């Protein structure tokens, strides 16, 4: 029986040395050390041995078991190390190979225009303010000298929720809120989205963006308004740009005006962009109405101011020569890639 144990050890050593897969290693463990394994079979036959032989064979059997267990552990480490080397070789990466190109995004043309306008006005000392898009009718209309019976309110009475809540139709509501919470002198712009019940076409949308501005201080008049907007126009469209003011009516300013700039495509001689007129309308403006100042708790006998409103989409169409406003909202990457 001793010779049999030595033969098992020699045989197990050879087979474990040749094992190269975890599955094969498990099969050998079961074949030698399992309940029906060769070593177990010998141990079960020890009952036929004499009393003197049993301890000798038992010690030898334990020695063989310990040796086989050690060889199994060693073979397992060897197989694991070999598998790691194989995977490293198969999965290695050449870090000198150029990576897969990734197409980078860029700012939307509306964002580009907004950032440029903000940069111009902040360089002139304006701060940037924001307000809620879901607004009270008071701030959207009444605080801007547009009571419920005012005819100018009809074209802007649009998307209401319950009661007096609506989607704001102009960012002037932010100006009303700002004047309530800040004391003069004030100098701010308020960019943001607005909503009106316009039909969708090449130049209109029920959703668009405005950037409105406001100054309230002592001795502010039309000359200050013209100076600031002339400087803005020349910084945005080019130093040769000229401006023209035309009388208009806005309920929250008096006097009021619409401002045109000389066509930056033809210099004022007339072309397709300006429809042969040489001028392009870009914004509305005026001196803040005394009633608006009173509603905000500002004494119009001490302070005056001016306000203006710029259509962000309109300037984007002009600056980037886009002929259809809907392109700005369709998210067609073939269009947007032009601005990358």
C-alpha positions in Angstrom: 0.0 0.0 0.0 2.9 2.3 0.6 4.1 1.7 -2.9 0.6 2.6 -4.2 0.7 5.9 -2.3 4.1 6.8 -3.8 2.8 5.9 -7.3 -0.2 8.2 -6.7 2.1 11.0 -5.7 4.3 10.6 -8.8 1.3 10.4 -11.1 -0.5 13.4 -9.5 2.7 15.4 -9.8 3.0 14.7 -13.5 -0.6 15.5 -14.3 -0.7 18.6 -12.2 2.4 19.9 -13.9 0.7 19.5 -17.3 -2.6 21.1 -16.2 -3.1 24.5 -18.0 -6.8 25.3 -17.3 -8.7 25.9 -14.1 -11.3 23.3 -15.1 -8.6 20.6 -15.6 -7.1 21.5 -12.2 -10.5 21.0 -10.5 -10.9 17.6 -12.3 -7.5 16.4 -10.9 -8.4 17.6 -7.4 -11.6 15.6 -7.5 -9.8 12.6 -9.0 -7.2 12.4 -6.2 -8.7 14.1 -3.1 -12.5 13.8 -3.7 -14.8 11.4 -1.9 -14.3 8.8 -4.7 -10.7 9.8 -5.4 -7.7 7.5 -5.4 -6.2 8.6 -2.1 -9.6 8.4 -0.4 -10.0 4.8 -1.7 -6.7 3.8 -0.1 -7.6 5.4 3.2 -10.8 3.4 3.3 -8.9 0.2 2.8 -6.8 0.7 5.9 -9.1 -1.4 7.9 -7.5 -4.5 6.5 -4.1 -3.5 7.7 -2.5 -4.8 10.9 -2.2 -2.6 14.0 1.5 -2.0 13.3 1.0 -0.9 9.6 -1.9 1.5 10.2 0.0 4.4 11.7 2.7 4.1 9.1 0.4 4.0 6.2 -1.8 6.8 7.7 1.2 9.0 8.1 2.3 8.3 4.6 -1.2 9.0 3.3 -1.3 12.4 5.1 2.1 13.2 3.6 0.8 12.4 0.1 -2.4 14.4 0.7 -0.4 17.4 1.9 2.0 17.2 -1.1 -0.9 17.0 -3.6 -2.7 19.9 -2.0 0.5 22.0 -2.2 0.9 21.0 -5.9 -2.7 22.0 -6.6 -2.2 25.4 -5.0 1.0 25.9 -6.9 -0.5 24.9 -10.2 -3.5 27.2 -9.5 -1.1 30.2 -9.1 0.8 29.2 -12.2 -2.4 29.0 -14.3 -3.6 32.3 -12.9 -0.3 34.0 -13.7 -0.3 32.6 -17.2 -3.9 33.8 -17.8 -3.0 37.2 -16.6 0.0 37.4 -19.0 -2.2 36.2 -21.8 -4.8 38.8 -21.2 -2.2 41.6 -20.9 -0.8 40.6 -24.2 -4.2 40.4 -25.9 -5.5 43.6 -24.4 -2.4 45.8 -24.5 -2.9 49.3 -25.9 -0.4 51.2 -28.0 -0.5 54.6 -26.3 1.4 56.1 -29.2 -1.5 55.5 -31.6 -3.7 58.6 -32.2 -7.1 58.4 -30.5 -10.5 58.3 -32.2 -11.4 61.8 -33.1 -14.3 63.2 -31.0 -16.5 65.9 -32.6 -16.6 68.8 -30.1 -19.7 70.9 -29.7 -19.9 74.6 -29.7 -22.1 77.4 -28.5 -25.4 77.9 -30.3 -25.6 81.1 -32.5 -28.2 82.5 -30.1 -25.8 82.0 -27.2 -23.0 83.6 -29.2 -25.1 86.7 -29.8 -26.2 86.8 -26.2 -22.7 86.6 -24.8 -21.5 89.3 -27.2 -24.3 91.6 -26.2 -23.7 90.9 -22.5 -19.9 91.6 -22.9 -20.6 94.9 -24.6 -23.0 96.2 -22.0 -21.1 94.9 -19.0 -18.1 96.8 -20.4 -20.3 99.9 -20.2 -21.1 99.3 -16.6 -24.4 97.4 -16.8 -25.1 94.5 -14.5 -27.1 91.3 -15.6 -30.4 90.5 -14.0 -32.8 87.6 -14.5 -36.4 86.9 -13.5 -39.1 84.3 -13.6 -40.6 83.2 -17.0 -43.9 82.4 -15.3 -44.9 85.9 -14.2 -47.7 87.9 -12.5 -49.8 90.1 -14.8 -48.9 93.0 -12.5 -45.2 92.9 -13.4 -45.7 92.0 -17.0 -48.3 94.7 -17.7 -49.6 97.0 -14.9 -46.2 97.9 -13.4 -45.1 98.9 -17.0 -48.0 101.4 -17.5 -50.1 98.9 -19.4 -53.4 98.5 -17.4 -56.1 96.0 -18.3 -57.9 98.4 -20.6 -54.8 99.5 -22.5 -55.1 98.7 -26.3 -51.4 97.7 -26.4 -52.1 94.8 -24.0 -54.4 93.0 -26.5 -51.5 91.8 -28.7 -49.6 90.5 -25.7 -52.4 88.9 -23.7 -51.3 85.4 -24.5 -50.4 82.2 -22.5 -52.2 82.3 -19.2 -52.2 79.8 -16.3 -54.7 80.3 -13.5 -55.7 83.7 -12.3 -53.2 86.4 -13.0 -50.2 84.1 -13.9 -48.9 84.0 -17.5 -45.8 83.2 -19.5 -44.0 86.6 -19.7 -44.3 88.4 -23.0 -41.3 90.6 -22.4 -38.3 90.8 -20.1 -39.4 94.3 -19.1 -41.0 92.5 -16.1 -37.5 91.9 -14.8 -36.9 95.7 -15.0 -40.1 96.3 -12.9 -38.9 93.8 -10.3 -35.4 95.2 -10.3 -36.6 98.8 -9.7 -38.7 97.6 -6.7 -35.7 96.0 -5.0 -32.9 98.4 -5.9 -32.4 102.1 -5.3 -31.1 104.4 -8.1 -28.7 104.8 -9.7 -29.5 101.6 -11.7 -27.9 100.2 -14.8 -28.9 96.7 -15.9 -29.7 94.4 -18.7 -32.1 91.4 -18.5 -31.8 88.6 -21.1 -34.2 85.8 -21.3 -37.0 83.8 -23.1 -40.4 85.4 -23.8 -43.7 84.0 -25.1 -46.4 85.4 -27.4 -49.1 84.0 -29.6 -47.4 84.6 -32.9 -47.7 82.2 -35.8 -44.5 80.4 -36.7 -42.8 81.6 -39.9 -39.4 82.7 -41.1 -39.4 85.8 -38.9 -41.8 85.0 -36.0 -42.2 82.4 -33.3 -44.3 82.0 -30.1 -41.1 81.5 -28.3 -38.1 83.9 -28.6 -35.5 85.8 -26.6 -35.1 89.4 -25.6 -32.3 91.4 -24.0 -33.7 94.6 -22.4 -31.8 97.3 -20.7 -32.5 100.0 -18.2 -30.8 103.0 -16.7 -32.3 105.1 -13.9 -30.3 108.0 -12.5 -30.5 111.8 -12.2 -30.6 113.9 -15.4 -30.9 110.9 -17.8 -32.4 111.8 -21.2 -32.5 110.9 -24.9 -29.0 112.0 -25.5 -27.7 109.4 -23.1 -29.9 106.8 -24.7 -28.6 107.7 -28.2 -25.0 107.7 -27.0 -25.2 104.2 -25.4 -27.0 102.6 -28.2 -24.7 104.1 -30.8 -21.7 102.7 -29.0 -23.4 99.3 -28.8 -24.3 99.3 -32.5 -20.7 100.2 -33.5 -19.2 97.5 -31.3 -21.6 94.9 -32.5 -21.9 95.7 -36.2 -18.7 97.6 -36.9 -17.2 101.1 -36.3 -18.7 102.6 -39.5 -22.3 101.8 -38.3 -24.7 104.8 -38.2 -28.0 104.9 -36.2 -31.3 106.4 -36.9 -34.2 107.0 -34.4 -37.8 107.0 -35.6 -40.8 108.1 -33.4 -42.9 105.2 -32.0 -45.1 104.4 -29.1 -44.5 102.1 -26.2 -46.7 102.4 -23.1 -43.7 102.2 -20.7 -41.5 104.9 -22.3 -42.2 108.5 -23.3 -40.9 109.7 -25.7 -40.4 106.4 -27.5 -38.5 105.4 -30.6 -37.4 102.6 -32.8 -33.8 102.5 -33.8 -32.3 101.5 -37.1 -28.7 100.9 -38.0 -27.1 101.5 -41.4 -27.0 98.3 -43.4 -23.7 96.7 -42.7 -23.9 94.7 -45.9 -24.1 97.6 -48.3 -23.2 100.6 -46.1 -26.5 102.2 -46.6 -26.7 102.2 -50.4 -29.5 99.6 -50.5 -29.4 95.9 -51.0 -31.4 92.6 -50.6 -30.6 92.4 -46.8 -32.0 95.9 -46.1 -34.7 95.6 -48.8 -33.2 98.5 -50.6 -33.7 101.0 -47.8 -30.2 101.2 -46.5 -31.4 100.9 -42.9 -32.3 97.9 -40.7 -34.5 98.1 -37.6 -32.9 96.4 -34.6 -34.6 97.6 -31.4 -37.1 99.8 -29.6 -36.2 102.3 -26.9 -37.3 105.4 -25.0 -37.2 107.5 -21.9 -38.8 105.6 -18.9 -42.4 106.8 -18.4 -42.9 108.6 -15.1 -45.7 106.2 -14.2 -43.4 103.3 -14.4 -41.0 105.0 -12.0 -43.9 105.8 -9.6 -45.1 102.2 -9.6 -41.6 101.1 -8.6 -41.4 103.6 -5.7 -39.0 106.0 -7.5 -39.7 109.7 -7.6 -39.8 110.8 -11.3 -39.2 114.4 -10.2 -35.7 113.4 -9.0 -34.8 110.5 -11.2 -35.2 109.7 -14.9 -34.0 106.9 -17.1 -34.1 105.2 -20.4 -34.9 101.6 -21.5 -34.4 99.5 -24.6 -35.3 96.1 -25.9 -33.4 93.9 -28.4 -34.6 90.8 -30.1 -31.9 88.3 -29.7 -33.0 86.2 -32.7 -33.2 89.2 -35.0 -29.6 90.1 -34.3 -28.5 86.5 -34.8 -30.3 86.4 -38.2 -28.6 89.6 -39.2 -25.1 88.9 -37.9 -24.9 85.3 -39.3 -27.0 86.0 -42.5 -29.6 83.4 -41.6 -32.8 83.7 -43.7 -35.2 81.7 -41.5 -35.7 82.0 -37.8 -36.9 78.4 -37.5 -33.4 77.1 -38.2 -32.4 78.4 -34.8 -34.8 76.0 -33.1 -34.8 72.9 -35.3 -31.5 71.6 -33.9 -30.4 70.3 -37.3 -26.7 69.5 -36.9 -26.0 70.3 -40.5 -27.0 73.9 -39.8 -25.4 74.2 -36.3 -22.0 72.8 -37.5 -21.5 76.0 -39.4 -20.9 77.7 -36.0 -18.3 75.2 -34.7 
